[in-house]
């Protein structure tokens, strides 16, 4: 399966591209395709395949391409960027006022004024959905709102499991692939042992699988489901 073959025509949805390619497949080849879609495509975007752009999905370099571990964690980057800067945590913002004379952020804690303001909030909030209490006045220009309305956000979830020791095989890139049944399930596993200094597996799931495994369930139940997948893997590997 190649990106060129799947996207030779004009751009279409990921679902349509995969369906067209699968038309001539049967048996083991179709199962292999389903696994490839779950592991290499769904996890890349986390989007509904009916809405995801085939050209966009296949244009990504792929999981693991150019990845690098940062010993000590990303907190080091935050600490470096925060040097000499006043950082206020636990100050939720409810209102942003802005105009020619600057900007102001307001919350129950008070208010702060500034000449310039950089807003980095999730796209759904910028679309005007104020479920989390954030209001911007004046609102975004209509052109911005229309553009944001066309941007989709996918769902990618991960669960980290720590074990007494690393019993799984170490791989050069730190990624393990195992296809549980039935799909969709936990298809991509990342070995974080070398980066964290402790035996930790991160199990990833996305799109429809993330909704099925996570929606409406407490964290303990999701973690138990992920561990059960690891147990099944261990039994399959030893048997």
Secondary structure by P-SEA (a helix, b strand, c coil): cccccccccccccaaaaaaaaacccccaaaaaaaaaaacccccccccccccccaaaaaaccccccccccccccaaaaaaaaaccbbbbccccccbbbbccccbbbbcccccccccbbbbbcccccccccccccccccccccaaaaaaaaabbbbbbbbbbbbccccccccccccbbbbbcccccccccccccccccccbbbbbbbcaaaaaaacccccaaaaaaaaaaaaaaaaaaaac
